[in-house]
Amino acid sequence: MTTHATDTDSPQAEYIRNTERARLRALVEGDIAQAEPLHAPEFQLITPIGMPLSKGEYLGAIQGGQIQYLMWEPGTIAVRQQDDHAVIRYRARLEIVFAGHRVAPADYWHTDTYEHREGRWMVVWSQATAISEMA
């Protein structure tokens, strides 16, 4: 059976949203034990500056203090889901310390792909795009 959900209250869409919120909490708290199973082995993040990071590089940078999230506040999370695959998109406000340099709070678009494996949803790809103010 094919299921499509976009900004719905379906149980599956809400479960995916809650999984993303749990992932964000774990990243902000630096809780790698909680974050690790929410990321697929082949996870890859494309940062706002276009830098690709593997799961090991990303979680290792958080664990080692090179990346420290001070705030990550997601807005409404849109969900598109079909069978064991989902794409989510949301706008979020982030404040981060990167390589010892505090980055001013800013807004970003996040697009993530999720897959349902081993009885749980996990993020496979993630891309963040900085939102610039139009002059």
C-alpha positions in Angstrom: 0.0 0.0 0.0 1.3 3.4 -0.9 1.0 6.2 1.6 1.4 9.9 0.8 1.5 12.5 3.5 2.1 16.2 3.3 1.7 18.2 6.5 -0.9 15.7 7.7 -1.7 14.4 11.1 -1.3 10.8 9.9 0.4 8.6 12.6 3.3 7.7 10.3 4.0 11.4 9.3 3.9 12.4 13.0 6.2 9.6 13.9 8.7 10.8 11.3 8.4 14.4 12.7 9.0 13.1 16.2 12.0 11.2 15.1 13.5 14.3 13.5 12.8 16.3 16.7 14.5 13.6 18.8 17.5 13.6 16.4 17.8 17.4 16.8 17.6 17.2 20.6 20.4 14.6 20.6 22.6 16.8 18.4 22.1 19.9 20.5 22.7 17.9 23.7 25.8 16.3 22.1 24.3 12.9 22.9 26.0 10.7 20.3 24.5 7.5 21.8 21.0 8.8 21.1 21.9 10.4 17.7 23.9 7.4 16.3 20.9 5.0 15.6 18.9 7.8 14.1 21.5 8.2 11.3 21.9 5.5 8.6 25.5 4.0 8.2 25.8 5.8 4.8 24.4 9.1 6.2 25.7 12.3 4.5 25.2 15.9 5.4 25.7 18.7 2.9 26.4 21.8 5.0 25.2 25.4 4.1 28.7 26.0 2.7 28.6 22.9 0.5 30.8 20.7 2.6 29.9 17.0 2.6 30.2 15.2 5.9 29.8 11.4 6.4 28.1 10.1 9.5 31.4 9.4 11.2 32.8 12.9 10.3 29.6 14.7 11.5 29.0 12.8 14.7 32.7 12.8 15.4 32.9 16.6 15.0 30.0 17.0 17.5 31.5 14.5 19.9 34.9 16.2 19.6 33.5 19.7 20.1 34.3 21.0 16.6 30.6 21.4 16.0 28.4 22.6 19.0 24.8 23.4 18.5 23.6 26.0 21.0 20.1 26.2 19.5 18.2 24.3 16.8 14.5 25.3 16.7 12.6 23.7 13.9 9.4 25.2 12.5 6.6 23.1 11.0 8.0 19.9 9.5 6.5 19.0 6.1 6.5 15.2 5.4 6.2 13.4 2.0 6.2 9.7 2.6 5.8 6.7 0.3 6.2 3.2 1.8 9.6 3.0 3.6 10.9 6.3 2.2 10.2 9.9 3.4 11.4 13.4 2.6 11.0 16.1 5.2 11.5 19.8 4.8 11.4 22.6 7.4 12.8 26.0 8.3 14.8 26.3 11.5 16.6 28.8 13.6 20.1 27.7 14.5 22.9 29.0 16.6 26.2 27.1 16.4 29.8 27.1 17.4 32.0 25.8 14.5 35.7 25.2 15.0 35.6 27.5 18.0 33.9 30.4 16.2 30.4 31.3 17.3 28.1 31.8 14.3 25.3 34.3 14.9 21.7 32.9 15.1 20.3 32.4 11.6 17.6 30.7 9.6 18.1 27.7 7.4 16.1 25.4 5.2 16.6 21.7 6.0 15.7 18.9 3.6 16.2 15.3 4.8 15.6 11.9 3.4 14.5 9.1 5.8 14.3 5.4 5.3 12.5 2.8 7.5 15.0 0.1 8.3 15.4 -2.4 11.1 12.0 -1.3 12.5 12.9 2.4 12.8 13.1 5.5 10.7 16.6 6.9 10.1 18.0 9.9 8.2 20.1 9.0 5.1 20.8 12.4 3.5 20.5 15.9 4.9 21.1 19.2 3.3 21.0 22.7 5.0 20.7 25.9 3.1 21.2 29.3 4.7 18.4 31.8 4.2 19.7 35.2 3.2 17.8 38.4 3.7 16.8 40.0 0.4 17.9 43.7 0.1 
